Amino acid sequence: MRSANRRAAPGPKGGCESARPVGADRALPGGTAGRSVCLAIIAKATRMTLLAIKDLSLTIHGAPILKDVSLSIAPGEIHAVTGESGSGKSMTAFAVMQLLPNGAKATGTVTLDGTDILSVTEAQMCSIRGSDAGMVFQEPMTALNPVKTIGDQVAETILIHKAMPPAAAKARAREVLTRVGLPENRFPLSRYPHELSGGQRQRVVIAMAIALRPKLLIADEPTTALDVTTQAQILDLLKGLVAEEGMGMLMITHDLAVVADMAHHITVMRRGEVVESAPTGQLLAGMRHDYTKMLFAASKHQVDLPERPAPAPLLEVRNVSRDYRLPRTALFTPPGMYRAVSDVSFTIDRGERLGLVGESGCGKSTLTRAILGLEEVQAGQILLGGEPVFTGHKPNLAVRRKMQVVFQDPFGSFNPRHRVDRLITEPFHLLPDPPTGTARDAAIAEALTAVGLTPGDARKYIHEFSGGQRQRIAIARALIIRPELILFDEAVSALDVSVRAQILDLLADLCRQYDLTYLFISHDLTVVRSVTDRVLVMKSGEIVEQGATPDVFANPRHPYTRDLIAAAPVMPDVTEGAA
């Protein structure tokens, strides 16, 4: 089917230009994205359907999950499914791959290249997965085997299907890894996943998914945890694969800027149902459903931060450098040193909101650990309120208790066996005289109320809350001892656009109530632009640019800053009227 699709005759007037759908003018026919648009148009014109989902309903132990979901994908088409967490996006993809949990019951039809997926046996489905349909998961480290080399893992996909002998499978693994940007001269097949960056691991997962040239590629949030430049590279790679291989792609994401930029068709889901589905240009030109309008409005949400108080230094980072020891290359040679942070200096004033952006591996997390007093630096000094974070070679606990951190994954930072009241009072152990009895209960109630929850939530377990509510609880834990500085480490990167807007508004409200001072670390430039007064740009362990947030984004001076801003997907202007 793919080869026939490539040889299909051009559309009316001898080319794809005249047949291009509304909104496809971003993709020029001469480029990779243009070829993808052409393939999608030709397939639609000739009524070719690769994946057809019709009236798909799903229950798990009787609980309704999906209701009458219908969509179709043609060869060469990128079909995006978007919506909030719990909308049924991933369960729709899992139904296609038949990766459903125990107790799941699906009705309706799911047809992949003429095969009724819901009626095949597990043995038949095993032959379909990988060969006819490949899947790229959100977190590459959970999709990869940590004790097997990347070459073996890509070849394993081929060998399981007995598509090639071992020698040919290894050659194909080498070829496909090169295709996804991991050439053997720089990334030997003998490397293990832990030796690669997040973006490189995602490329390995993509290589595994396309090793047998599947007709359908399902990408489930493939770029959520990646920085903007790596995200741009992965998205370009996926678009190129769709164009060159003629495969169809089901793209699942809550990033509407990505959806608007690369999808030919958009399906919006809410609570297990499709609320709107249309070609990208048509949907952007006239969204019909209020939920769709709300999602796109939330993705461009602007936060109303209070005015900064008069400058008064709180955190001072002076010429800080952090080195890591490297393994010895020979028995009697001295170990090498790797400088992760190099001569970094900046100041955060009381009541100021400072942003820190940069690619993965630039040194953001290392610098964060040093500020928190978790790692000693080899040069320079870090002061909070004029007191050093480290005294001699030991952390200064009197200073450490004045700082708190909110992590990216709230669920992973909580003990699931403890109730909320115990979880958010964990920082009390830092206090010389922690509150007890009614004073403790009052502090818990105040912290939960401040983040938009109720005192009654204190007796619940963390699994009883949604992702946005868990992040609110994480913020309550950081606030409960009234720290002087809070560090937000990718605190909203995994949240839906609507939940993210609520959390960012919460931060603005807390700034008014508590005069918050925070360092906001994120790879999402849109968020950093919205919730910070100043921004630092970090590259290879150095601060390459800093200044007022509006000035840095409007007039970036360093080439690296310009590259970051250019790589970030941008939401197009949309119209809320009817099409």
QUISUL-V692290 format. One record per residue. N is the residue number from 1. PSI is psi in degrees with one decimal (NA if undefined). Layout:
BEGIN
((N,PSI) (N,PSI))
END
This chain:
BEGIN
((1,-36.5) (2,-43.7) (3,-38.3) (4,-35.7) (5,-37.7) (6,-32.0) (7,0.0) (8,145.5) (9,150.8) (10,162.4) (11,-166.4) (12,146.7) (13,21.5) (14,11.0) (15,176.9) (16,-15.6) (17,-46.5) (18,-20.3) (19,2.3) (20,136.8) (21,165.7) (22,134.1) (23,-6.7) (24,5.2) (25,-8.3) (26,-28.8) (27,112.1) (28,139.1) (29,-26.0) (30,-16.8) (31,-177.6) (32,-49.9) (33,-34.0) (34,-41.7) (35,-37.3) (36,-42.9) (37,-43.3) (38,-46.4) (39,-42.9) (40,-41.6) (41,-43.9) (42,-44.1) (43,-42.4) (44,-42.5) (45,-34.4) (46,10.3) (47,34.6) (48,131.4) (49,124.1) (50,-51.3) (51,127.6) (52,115.6) (53,123.5) (54,123.0) (55,43.7) (56,121.8) (57,145.0) (58,134.2) (59,149.2) (60,112.7) (61,38.6) (62,-13.5) (63,126.8) (64,130.7) (65,-47.2) (66,147.5) (67,109.9) (68,50.1) (69,130.1) (70,133.6) (71,163.2) (72,152.2) (73,132.9) (74,158.3) (75,136.6) (76,6.3) (77,140.8) (78,114.4) (79,116.6) (80,135.7) (81,123.5) (82,165.6) (83,174.7) (84,168.4) (85,137.0) (86,2.3) (87,-15.5) (88,8.1) (89,-56.0) (90,-35.5) (91,-31.5) (92,-43.8) (93,-42.0) (94,-31.0) (95,-37.4) (96,-41.5) (97,-3.9) (98,48.2) (99,45.8) (100,151.6) (101,168.6) (102,143.0) (103,0.9) (104,139.2) (105,121.5) (106,140.4) (107,166.6) (108,-159.1) (109,139.4) (110,109.1) (111,120.4) (112,109.5) (113,43.2) (114,-6.8) (115,128.4) (116,103.3) (117,-37.5) (118,-11.9) (119,-4.5) (120,158.6) (121,167.9) (122,-37.4) (123,-41.8) (124,-37.1) (125,-34.7) (126,-32.8) (127,-22.9) (128,-42.2) (129,127.9) (130,-44.2) (131,-48.3) (132,-28.6) (133,125.2) (134,155.2) (135,135.5) (136,119.3) (137,165.5) (138,-44.8) (139,105.8) (140,-31.8) (141,-27.8) (142,-18.1) (143,-13.6) (144,150.3) (145,117.5) (146,-16.2) (147,9.1) (148,144.9) (149,161.2) (150,-34.0) (151,-43.2) (152,-36.6) (153,-36.4) (154,-42.3) (155,-30.3) (156,-39.6) (157,-40.7) (158,-43.3) (159,-35.6) (160,-37.3) (161,-0.1) (162,38.5) (163,-24.6) (164,157.6) (165,163.7) (166,-42.8) (167,-42.8) (168,-35.6) (169,-39.2) (170,-39.4) (171,-39.4) (172,-38.7) (173,-43.2) (174,-41.4) (175,-44.8) (176,-32.8) (177,-36.9) (178,-39.1) (179,-34.0) (180,12.7) (181,21.6) (182,71.0) (183,149.6) (184,-29.2) (185,-22.1) (186,-27.6) (187,83.1) (188,151.2) (189,-16.3) (190,-0.6) (191,152.8) (192,157.7) (193,-36.5) (194,-13.2) (195,2.5) (196,158.2) (197,173.5) (198,-43.6) (199,-37.7) (200,-37.9) (201,-39.9) (202,-33.4) (203,-37.2) (204,-42.8) (205,-40.5) (206,-40.7) (207,-42.2) (208,-39.1) (209,-30.1) (210,6.7) (211,-35.5) (212,20.5) (213,62.1) (214,157.0) (215,-28.0) (216,133.5) (217,124.5) (218,122.5) (219,109.6) (220,100.3) (221,56.8) (222,-11.9) (223,11.0) (224,-41.5) (225,10.2) (226,152.0) (227,168.8) (228,-39.0) (229,-40.8) (230,-39.1) (231,-44.9) (232,-39.8) (233,-42.9) (234,-41.8) (235,-40.9) (236,-38.8) (237,-46.1) (238,-42.8) (239,-39.3) (240,-39.3) (241,-42.1) (242,-42.8) (243,-44.8) (244,-35.2) (245,-13.7) (246,16.8) (247,157.3) (248,152.2) (249,128.7) (250,109.6) (251,118.2) (252,120.1) (253,154.6) (254,2.5) (255,101.2) (256,-24.8) (257,-40.4) (258,-44.0) (259,-48.3) (260,-28.0) (261,-34.3) (262,-15.3) (263,145.5) (264,-27.8) (265,142.0) (266,131.6) (267,126.7) (268,126.9) (269,148.9) (270,124.6) (271,43.1) (272,3.1) (273,152.8) (274,120.0) (275,-22.3) (276,140.8) (277,127.4) (278,161.4) (279,148.1) (280,-51.1) (281,-40.0) (282,-41.4) (283,-42.2) (284,-32.4) (285,-24.4) (286,81.2) (287,132.8) (288,-34.0) (289,141.1) (290,-34.1) (291,-41.4) (292,-43.5) (293,-40.7) (294,-42.8) (295,-48.0) (296,-32.9) (297,-40.2) (298,-31.4) (299,-19.2) (300,22.0) (301,134.5) (302,133.7) (303,139.3) (304,88.9) (305,144.2) (306,165.2) (307,146.8) (308,141.4) (309,176.3) (310,142.7) (311,128.9) (312,110.7) (313,134.8) (314,-59.7) (315,127.1) (316,118.7) (317,115.7) (318,109.6) (319,48.6) (320,133.7) (321,142.7) (322,121.9) (323,149.0) (324,142.0) (325,134.3) (326,156.8) (327,151.6) (328,141.0) (329,-18.5) (330,166.5) (331,-45.7) (332,5.5) (333,144.8) (334,147.6) (335,148.2) (336,172.3) (337,140.4) (338,124.4) (339,106.0) (340,-32.6) (341,130.3) (342,110.1) (343,52.7) (344,132.9) (345,134.3) (346,168.7) (347,141.0) (348,123.9) (349,158.9) (350,131.4) (351,2.9) (352,148.9) (353,110.1) (354,134.9) (355,147.8) (356,117.9) (357,158.9) (358,166.2) (359,164.6) (360,135.8) (361,3.1) (362,-13.5) (363,5.5) (364,-48.8) (365,-37.4) (366,-44.3) (367,-39.2) (368,-45.1) (369,-35.6) (370,-41.3) (371,-38.8) (372,-4.2) (373,20.6) (374,-20.2) (375,138.4) (376,142.5) (377,156.1) (378,-19.3) (379,152.3) (380,-172.5) (381,144.8) (382,122.9) (383,138.4) (384,116.2) (385,30.2) (386,-5.0) (387,141.2) (388,142.0) (389,-34.8) (390,136.1) (391,111.9) (392,-123.4) (393,15.3) (394,144.1) (395,144.3) (396,101.9) (397,-29.9) (398,-30.5) (399,-39.4) (400,-36.0) (401,-10.9) (402,0.8) (403,146.5) (404,163.1) (405,143.7) (406,120.7) (407,168.8) (408,-44.5) (409,98.9) (410,-37.0) (411,-40.7) (412,-17.6) (413,2.5) (414,150.4) (415,114.5) (416,-12.2) (417,-10.1) (418,150.6) (419,165.4) (420,-38.4) (421,-37.3) (422,-36.2) (423,-46.0) (424,-11.2) (425,8.8) (426,-38.0) (427,-11.7) (428,-23.5) (429,-14.6) (430,-18.8) (431,142.4) (432,-28.9) (433,76.8) (434,146.7) (435,149.8) (436,167.2) (437,-132.1) (438,-31.7) (439,-38.5) (440,-44.7) (441,-38.3) (442,-39.9) (443,-40.1) (444,-46.8) (445,-41.7) (446,-42.8) (447,-42.5) (448,-39.8) (449,-37.5) (450,-30.3) (451,14.2) (452,13.3) (453,-175.5) (454,155.0) (455,-28.5) (456,-19.9) (457,-11.7) (458,-27.2) (459,9.1) (460,164.7) (461,158.9) (462,-27.8) (463,-10.4) (464,2.4) (465,156.4) (466,173.3) (467,-42.2) (468,-38.1) (469,-36.3) (470,-38.9) (471,-33.6) (472,-40.2) (473,-38.9) (474,-38.2) (475,-37.7) (476,-40.2) (477,-38.4) (478,-31.0) (479,-21.9) (480,-25.1) (481,14.7) (482,61.7) (483,160.0) (484,-24.0) (485,134.8) (486,135.3) (487,120.1) (488,110.2) (489,96.6) (490,46.7) (491,-15.4) (492,7.6) (493,-26.0) (494,7.8) (495,153.3) (496,161.3) (497,-38.6) (498,-42.2) (499,-39.8) (500,-42.9) (501,-39.0) (502,-42.0) (503,-39.6) (504,-38.8) (505,-36.5) (506,-42.7) (507,-41.6) (508,-41.6) (509,-41.2) (510,-32.5) (511,-36.3) (512,-40.1) (513,-38.4) (514,2.6) (515,51.8) (516,142.4) (517,124.8) (518,155.3) (519,117.0) (520,110.2) (521,124.2) (522,154.7) (523,-2.6) (524,101.4) (525,-30.6) (526,-42.7) (527,-46.1) (528,-39.7) (529,-28.9) (530,-31.9) (531,17.0) (532,154.6) (533,-40.6) (534,161.2) (535,141.7) (536,138.5) (537,123.2) (538,136.4) (539,126.9) (540,41.4) (541,2.9) (542,150.1) (543,110.8) (544,-17.9) (545,143.9) (546,153.8) (547,-177.4) (548,137.6) (549,-48.3) (550,-36.8) (551,-43.0) (552,-40.5) (553,-33.3) (554,-36.5) (555,67.7) (556,135.7) (557,-35.1) (558,140.1) (559,-35.0) (560,-41.5) (561,-41.2) (562,-38.3) (563,-42.3) (564,-47.2) (565,-39.0) (566,-31.8) (567,-21.6) (568,129.1) (569,144.3) (570,132.9) (571,129.8) (572,161.3) (573,132.5) (574,157.0) (575,135.9) (576,-3.9) (577,173.5) (578,147.8) (579,NA))
END
